[in-house]
């Protein structure tokens, strides 16, 4: 496992949001991109992802039928 010592949860989350906005990627794809770019194992990325982005990834995964959809009001 090779990790960059300069990556923090706050920085990783900001970088993720920037990639989603500028490159029009999904959050899932942005995380994979950042992991490849920074030589971080995908499994290790969870410690860098904040709750807001986790919720967005969960929503994307449900939309793609990777996760079971929760009951919603809509």
N, C-alpha and C positions, 0 to 999 in steps of 0.2 A: 504494500500500500504506500503510495507516494502522495504526500499532501503538501500543498503550498502553505508556508507559514503565514502568509499574508491574507489568507481567506478566513473571514469571520462570518457569522450568521448574517449580520447586518450587511456586509459587503456582498456576500453571495446573493442575498435576496435582492439587493439593489441592482446587481448585475443581471439577475434573472428578469426583473421588471424591465430593464433597459433593452434586453434582447427581444422580449416579447413585443415591446412597443416599436423598436426600430426595424427588426427583421420580420415582423408579422408572424412570429412562431407561436405555437401553443406553449403553455407552461411546461408540459412534459418534454417537448422537443428542446426548449430552452435549457432545461436542467441537464438533459443528455449532452447538449452542445457544450455547456459550461464544464461538465465533468470531463469530456474529451479534451477540451482546450486546456484545462488545468491539471490533467492527469490524476483525477479523483475517481475512485471506483464508484459506480452508480449506487451501490449499497451503502457507501459511506456518506453520500450526499444528504441523507436525512438529518444529520446533525447540523447542517448549514441552512436548512429550509425553515423559514418562520411559519407561524400558524396561518397567516393570511394566504401565503402561497400554497401551503398544504391544502387549505380549503378549495383554492382554485384548481389545483391538480385533481382533487377528489371530484369536483364538479365536472371537469373535462373527462375524467375516467368514466363517470356515470353516463355522460353524453355519448361516449364511445362504446358503451356496454361492457367496459372492463370491470366495472363494479355494479352491484345491484343498486337500482335506484331507490332512494328513500321516499317515503310519503311526503308530498308537498301540498301546499294550499292551492297551487295552480295546476 
